[in-house]
Amino acid sequence: MDPVRFGAQGPFVSYVQLALDRAGMMPGPIDGLFGPQTEKAVRIFQTQEGLNADGIVGPATRLALTPYLVGYRSLPIRVGDTFYQIARSYGTTVTALITANPDLDPTNLPIGGTVTVPFSFRTVPTGVPYTAFLVDQIVTGLTARYPFIRATEFGRSVMGRPLHALCIGRGPTHVLYNAAHHANEWITTPVLLRFLEEYAAAYAHNGSLHGQSASNLFDSTTLTVVPLVNPDGVDLVTGALPNESPFFINAQQLAFNYPAVPFPDGWKANILGVDLNLNYPAGWEEAKKIKESQGYTRPGPRDYVGPAPFSEPESAALAALTEAHSYRLTLSYHTQGEVIYYKYLDFQPPYALAIGQAFSRASGYALEQTPYESGFAGYKDWFIQSFDRPGYTIEAGRGTNPLPLDDFDSIYRDNLGILVQGLVLVR
Ligand SMILES: [Zn+2]
């Protein structure tokens, strides 16, 4: 990664600002624009860390800022250290330390060993654009702070980015929530990650989540969260791909064939121009016919079904993950429209309607039949067809994609009931 300095802009500047803000350096608004205030904050931070105060975020400064992105730091244990005293020094709690260090005996800390010290702020940010890099950092942070969250890499994207699955709970009933099949719908990624962190925090504190005991949820279900199905596409939309990258140039050329779709804001596909939610073998031929009649005949920003079902590594990997676990229920998060879809053609798995109605009551979203022209080849369609179990597409929020970050809080509030009910109502 290149140094980030005065005049730079983009998501990586936002992350520098976020980390500085969390470190108490007051960089000003987290807006992705590296101006004088950000530079001043970098210099103050560098001085405090004993680094050369040049105001440029190079490798050493980036390393020093990383704990403030991932939400914890690792410290060597010294003679006389106790959890109580570490908690006081670093503004955290003894409970957070016990949670993050299940293998350490608080009454007998091993001198020379390592202790994970979570910060008091949440790891999952909601005020910055999302990228594959940020999700990697969050996975590192959440699994360190909450070791009962198990992370696996179930595949790789076209560009080789890890596809993460995060697992919480030890119940016999398995549930899968996924987000961001569609690149410009990436606001759904922090929705799932924030939910996972709130759930983990509630479990660690013996608390509750939307009126449900977190430990009951934990013991009855095993939840797998796939927060970012399409990391490459999201990086294109949020500006993380350099303009000179061959993948960026290729995507830009594909977009020329669809001049009516704004670039990159209108991009839904993966980096090769295949719409991942039209790449599943559930009426794929029908989807192809419909989309071709609408003019989507070749790779582009949206609605191209791909050369064959499962032609893309992202959809193929998610299907393989799904087949490997006997998920009783799946939620696929999209934006926008405040609608819940629960059927594939006339397939309606047992309990699908009743659970969908409960979701609708919890969120205020409408429960609807999928419109015919978008009713094929999606993950939900394939899941219902393959397993005859409830699978839902949730179209969160309202407006034009990508929805602004300002909408995050209301989207999260509306969907919290669905996310909890999915664990409660599943059979
Ligand atoms: Zn979508």
Residues whose N, C-alpha, C, O or C-beta is under 5 A from the ligand:
A	BS01	ZN	H182 E185 H334 T335
